[in-house]
């Protein structure tokens, strides 16, 4: 667990505002942003994101259906599409990708928490709070 992991999970759990997450994301260099997007992609898959999460994630991320990350997540296998989203390079698209991947993680992890962790679990991120 490191500062990045904690912050991203706090964003996904609504413990920190997305504006704070965007400010942090924008402060990173391009390579670091890419690593964050890959990290989020991996955790969305680990949280068992499904294609049915796409439309709600687009809505929660505040994206229009025509934005590139929204188009990508709406087509094909979700694990493949999440990888494509993580690889977007223009800064504006990376910001949208960041918001969308946080939204997907929010949805998938909430479902995982409800189904598998409602009686307690050992996931460190399910015990987070704001210090």
C-alpha positions in Angstrom: 0.0 0.0 0.0 1.3 3.4 -0.9 0.0 7.0 -1.1 -1.2 6.5 -4.7 -3.1 3.3 -3.8 -4.8 5.0 -0.8 -5.7 8.1 -2.8 -7.2 6.2 -5.7 -9.2 3.9 -3.4 -10.4 6.9 -1.4 -11.6 8.5 -4.7 -13.4 5.3 -5.7 -15.1 5.1 -2.3 -16.2 8.8 -2.4 -14.0 9.6 0.6 -12.2 12.3 -1.4 -13.8 14.6 -4.0 -13.0 14.0 -7.7 -11.7 17.6 -8.0 -8.9 16.6 -5.6 -8.2 13.5 -7.7 -8.0 15.5 -11.0 -5.7 18.1 -9.4 -3.4 15.3 -8.2 -3.6 13.4 -11.6 -2.8 16.7 -13.5 0.3 17.2 -11.3 1.8 14.0 -12.6 4.0 13.6 -15.6 2.8 11.7 -18.7 4.6 8.5 -17.7 3.2 8.6 -14.1 -0.3 9.3 -15.5 0.0 6.3 -17.7 1.0 4.1 -14.8 -2.0 5.4 -12.7 -4.3 4.5 -15.6 -2.8 1.0 -15.9 -3.1 0.6 -12.1 -6.8 1.6 -12.3 -7.4 -0.7 -15.3 -5.9 -3.6 -13.4 -8.0 -2.9 -10.3 -11.2 -2.6 -12.3 -10.6 -6.1 -13.7 -9.7 -7.4 -10.3 -12.9 -5.9 -8.9 -14.7 -7.8 -11.6 -16.0 -5.0 -13.7 -18.6 -6.1 -16.3 -19.9 -4.6 -19.5 -23.1 -3.7 -17.8 -21.2 -1.2 -15.7 -20.3 1.0 -18.7 -23.3 3.2 -18.9 -23.5 4.0 -15.2 -19.7 4.7 -15.2 -20.0 7.1 -18.1 -22.8 8.9 -16.3 -20.9 9.0 -13.0 -17.8 10.3 -14.7 -19.7 13.1 -16.3 -18.7 12.1 -19.8 -20.8 12.4 -23.0 -21.4 9.1 -24.8 -19.3 10.5 -27.7 -16.1 11.1 -25.7 -13.4 8.6 -26.7 -13.2 6.7 -23.3 -17.0 6.4 -23.3 -17.1 5.0 -26.8 -14.4 2.5 -26.0 -15.9 1.2 -22.9 -19.2 0.7 -24.6 -17.8 -1.7 -27.2 -16.3 -5.1 -26.9 -14.9 -7.1 -24.0 -14.6 -4.8 -21.0 -11.1 -6.0 -19.9 -9.8 -5.2 -23.4 -11.5 -1.9 -23.6 -10.2 -0.8 -20.2 -6.7 -1.4 -21.5 -7.3 0.7 -24.5 -8.7 3.5 -22.3 -5.6 3.4 -20.1 -3.4 3.8 -23.3 -5.1 7.1 -24.5 -2.4 9.7 -24.9 -3.8 13.2 -25.3 -4.0 15.0 -21.9 -7.7 15.7 -22.3 -8.4 12.1 -23.0 -6.3 10.9 -20.1 -8.3 13.1 -17.7 -11.5 11.6 -19.1 -10.0 8.2 -18.8 -9.0 8.8 -15.2 -12.6 9.9 -14.3 -14.1 7.0 -16.1 -11.8 4.3 -14.6 -12.4 5.7 -11.1 -16.2 5.4 -11.8 -15.8 1.8 -13.0 -13.8 0.9 -10.0 -16.4 2.6 -7.7 -19.2 0.5 -9.3 -17.3 -2.8 -9.5 -15.8 -2.6 -6.0 -19.1 -1.6 -4.4 -20.6 -4.7 -6.0 -17.7 -6.9 -4.8 -18.0 -5.4 -1.3 -21.7 -6.2 -1.2 -21.4 -9.7 -2.5 -18.2 -11.0 -1.0 -17.2 -8.6 1.9 -20.5 -7.8 3.6 -19.5 -10.0 6.6 -16.0 -8.6 6.8 -12.9 -9.0 4.7 -9.2 -8.6 4.8 -9.0 -6.0 1.9 -7.0 -3.1 3.4 -8.8 -0.6 1.1 -12.2 -1.5 2.6 -11.1 0.0 5.9 -10.0 3.4 4.6 -11.1 6.7 6.0 -9.8 10.3 5.7 -7.0 10.9 8.1 
